[in-house]
Amino acid sequence: MPPSDGTGGRVAGDPPVVVITGATGGLGAAIAGACAERGFRLALVARTRPALERLAEALPTRPGVPVTSVCADVSDMAAAAGAMRRIHSELGRIDVLVDNAGVEGPIGLTWEIPVEQWWEAVRVNTLSTIATVHAVLPLMIGHGGGRVISISSAAGRHRWPTLSSYSVAKAAGITFIENIASEARPHDVLAFSLHPGIVATGLTMSALNEIDSADPWRRRRARWIREQIEAGRSVPLPRAVGAVLELATGPAAALSGRYLTVEDVHAAVGPPRAERAEEPVRQG
């Protein structure tokens, strides 16, 4: 029997159906744009309808390839399940889930943050992943397989002092995906946790705007991020998006269950297509 590759019953050459949660954020929107350029069938999920509508209208979709938009809070289990059922009903299947929804949460010393605020961030970030994956897996399995890409963070692999709720939630998400990958592999479902790195979009840019914040912890976080970028430790947005696309459609079966950085993905399956096209031809 050939190894599972997460392509399920999809016919070769048929564009995959890709669901992106948190689609209107910086990284989510960039992933959506790249998928649209490749002719993928897209379903966008986010909490704000006007932002969803603006994104759907701006995407470089191909003729005859409509975009499905679903306004839902996927940290609500019923809403997440309803969103996945609707997408499956309208598009016929779900091949790839990009789990990108989440919040940053409160910043500061853990014991100085009201425990209700701390726990709410853990709840939102954890359930956004669990509820969506829980809802989509039976649909993928029923169609023969699929792939789950959970956007993660090094904060869940190591630590992030003063953002402990975010760190704890991401750690839970990484462990959840490890378990799902093991459980679902016999059903031809692959699952990955991807750390996109420091990318100049979304939450990163919001944090940088707080460089002069009155809150000392926000200033500290903003200055640390700026230092990382100035030291060349950020990841170009196209490279991060390229890693997502490789996990979505490339030969990634051997990576299932792993926590991955962008460099891990490109080392395993090669650089993004755009980078490969620009590589000079070496003379013998």
C-alpha positions in Angstrom: 0.0 0.0 0.0 1.4 3.4 -0.9 2.1 5.8 2.1 -0.7 8.2 3.0 -0.1 11.6 1.5 -3.3 13.4 2.7 -4.7 13.9 -0.8 -7.6 11.6 -0.2 -10.0 11.0 -3.0 -9.0 14.2 -4.9 -8.5 13.6 -8.6 -5.0 14.5 -9.8 -5.0 18.0 -11.2 -8.2 19.0 -9.4 -7.7 22.2 -7.4 -7.9 21.5 -3.6 -10.6 23.0 -1.4 -8.8 25.1 1.2 -10.4 26.5 4.3 -8.6 29.3 6.1 -9.7 30.5 9.6 -8.6 33.8 10.8 -8.6 34.6 7.1 -8.7 38.4 7.3 -5.6 38.8 9.4 -2.3 39.7 7.8 -0.9 36.1 7.4 -4.4 34.6 6.7 -5.0 37.1 3.9 -1.6 36.5 2.4 -2.2 32.7 2.4 -5.7 33.3 0.8 -4.1 35.5 -1.9 -1.5 32.9 -2.8 -4.1 30.1 -2.9 -6.3 32.2 -5.1 -3.5 32.8 -7.5 -3.0 29.1 -7.9 -6.7 28.5 -8.6 -7.5 26.7 -5.3 -11.1 26.7 -4.3 -11.3 28.8 -1.2 -13.4 29.1 1.9 -12.6 32.1 4.2 -13.7 32.1 7.8 -13.5 35.1 10.2 -15.5 36.9 12.8 -16.0 40.2 10.9 -18.3 40.1 7.9 -17.2 43.5 6.3 -13.5 42.4 6.4 -14.4 39.0 4.9 -16.3 40.7 2.1 -13.4 43.1 1.3 -10.9 40.2 1.3 -13.1 38.1 -1.0 -13.5 40.9 -3.5 -9.8 41.7 -3.5 -8.5 38.2 -4.1 -7.0 37.4 -7.5 -9.4 34.5 -8.2 -9.6 32.8 -11.6 -12.8 32.9 -13.7 -15.3 30.3 -12.5 -13.6 29.8 -9.1 -15.8 31.5 -6.5 -14.8 32.2 -3.0 -17.0 31.0 -0.1 -17.0 33.4 2.9 -18.4 32.3 6.3 -18.7 34.7 9.2 -18.1 32.7 12.4 -16.3 32.7 15.7 -14.5 29.3 15.6 -13.7 29.4 19.3 -17.4 28.6 19.7 -17.8 24.9 19.1 -21.3 25.0 17.6 -20.2 27.9 15.3 -17.1 26.1 14.2 -19.0 22.9 13.4 -21.7 24.9 11.5 -19.1 26.7 9.5 -17.3 23.4 8.4 -20.7 21.8 7.5 -21.7 24.7 5.4 -18.4 24.8 3.5 -18.5 21.1 2.9 -22.1 21.3 1.7 -21.3 24.2 -0.7 -17.9 23.0 -2.0 -18.4 19.2 -1.8 -15.4 18.4 0.2 -12.6 20.0 2.4 -9.0 19.0 1.4 -7.0 21.4 3.5 -7.6 23.3 6.7 -5.4 26.2 7.6 -6.0 26.8 11.3 -5.0 30.5 11.7 -7.6 32.0 14.0 -6.5 33.3 17.4 -5.8 36.2 19.7 -2.6 37.5 21.3 -4.1 37.7 24.8 -3.0 39.9 27.7 0.5 41.1 28.2 2.3 41.4 31.6 3.4 39.5 34.6 1.0 36.5 34.9 0.1 37.2 38.6 -0.8 40.8 37.8 -3.2 39.8 35.0 -6.8 39.0 36.1 -7.1 35.2 35.9 -10.4 35.6 33.9 -8.5 37.6 31.1 -5.7 35.1 31.1 -8.0 32.1 30.8 -10.2 33.7 28.1 -7.1 34.0 25.9 -6.2 30.3 26.5 -9.8 29.3 25.8 -10.1 31.3 22.6 -6.7 30.1 21.2 -7.1 26.5 22.2 -10.7 26.0 21.2 -10.2 27.8 17.8 -7.9 24.9 16.9 -9.7 22.1 18.7 -13.3 22.9 17.7 -12.4 23.5 14.0 -10.2 20.4 13.7 -12.8 18.3 15.6 -15.5 19.5 13.1 -13.4 19.0 9.9 -11.8 15.6 10.5 -15.0 13.5 10.0 -15.6 15.4 6.7 -12.1 14.8 5.5 -12.1 11.2 6.5 -15.4 10.7 4.8 -13.9 11.9 1.5 -10.7 9.9 1.8 -8.3 12.2 3.6 -6.9 15.7 3.9 -4.4 18.0 5.5 -4.5 20.2 8.6 -2.0 23.0 9.0 -2.2 24.7 12.4 -0.4 28.0 12.5 1.7 27.8 15.7 4.5 29.7 17.5 7.9 29.1 19.0 6.2 30.4 22.2 4.4 27.1 22.4 7.6 25.1 22.0 9.7 27.1 24.5 8.2 30.0 26.4 7.2 33.7 26.1 7.4 35.4 29.5 4.8 38.2 29.9 2.6 36.5 27.2 2.1 33.2 29.2 -1.5 32.7 28.1 -0.6 32.8 24.5 2.4 30.5 25.1 0.3 27.9 27.1 -2.4 27.8 24.4 0.1 27.3 21.6 1.8 24.5 23.6 -1.6 22.8 23.9 -2.2 23.3 20.2 1.1 21.7 19.3 0.4 18.6 21.5 -3.1 18.4 20.1 -1.8 18.3 16.5 0.8 15.6 17.4 -2.1 13.4 18.7 -4.4 14.1 15.8 -1.6 13.3 13.3 -1.1 9.9 15.0 -4.8 9.1 15.3 -5.8 10.3 11.8 -2.9 8.9 9.7 -4.6 5.6 9.0 -7.4 7.7 7.5 -5.0 9.5 5.1 -5.1 12.8 7.1 -1.9 14.6 7.7 -1.5 17.3 10.4 1.2 19.8 11.0 2.1 22.7 13.4 3.8 25.5 11.6 5.7 28.3 13.2 5.8 31.1 10.5 8.4 33.1 12.4 8.4 36.8 12.8 6.6 38.0 9.7 6.1 41.7 9.1 2.3 41.6 9.0 -0.7 41.1 11.3 0.1 40.8 15.0 3.8 41.6 14.4 3.0 45.0 12.9 0.4 45.7 15.6 3.1 45.0 18.2 5.6 47.3 16.5 3.1 50.1 16.6 3.3 50.0 20.4 7.0 50.9 20.6 6.0 54.1 22.5 3.2 52.6 24.5 2.6 53.8 28.0 2.5 50.1 29.0 6.1 49.0 29.8 5.4 45.4 28.9 4.1 46.4 25.5 7.1 48.6 24.9 9.4 45.8 25.9 7.7 43.4 23.5 7.8 45.9 20.6 11.4 46.7 21.1 12.3 43.0 21.2 10.5 42.4 17.9 12.2 45.4 16.3 15.6 44.0 17.5 14.9 40.6 15.9 13.9 42.2 12.6 16.9 44.5 12.6 19.1 41.5 13.3 17.8 39.7 10.3 15.8 37.1 12.2 12.4 37.8 10.6 10.9 35.6 7.8 9.8 37.2 4.5 6.1 36.9 4.1 6.3 35.1 0.7 8.6 32.5 2.3 6.2 31.9 5.2 3.3 31.6 2.8 5.3 29.3 0.6 5.8 26.9 3.5 2.1 26.8 4.0 1.5 26.0 0.4 4.1 23.2 0.4 2.4 21.6 3.4 -0.9 22.0 1.7 0.0 20.3 -1.6 3.6 19.2 -1.5 5.2 15.8 -0.6 4.9 16.4 3.1 3.8 13.0 4.5 7.0 12.5 6.4 6.5 15.8 8.3 3.0 14.9 9.7 2.8 15.3 13.4 5.7 17.6 13.7 6.2 21.2 15.0 7.9 22.9 12.0 9.6 26.1 11.2 9.5 27.7 7.8 13.1 26.6 7.3 12.2 23.0 8.3 9.6 22.8 5.6 11.8 24.3 2.8 14.7 22.1 3.8 12.4 19.0 3.5 10.5 19.8 0.3 12.4 22.6 -1.3 12.1 26.5 -1.5 8.9 28.2 -2.7 8.2 27.8 -6.4 8.9 31.5 -7.0 12.4 31.1 -5.5 13.1 28.0 -7.5 12.1 29.9 -10.7 14.6 32.6 -9.9 17.6 30.3 -9.2 20.3 30.8 -11.7 21.3 27.9 -14.0 24.7 26.6 -12.9 27.3 26.0 -15.5 29.2 22.7 -15.4 
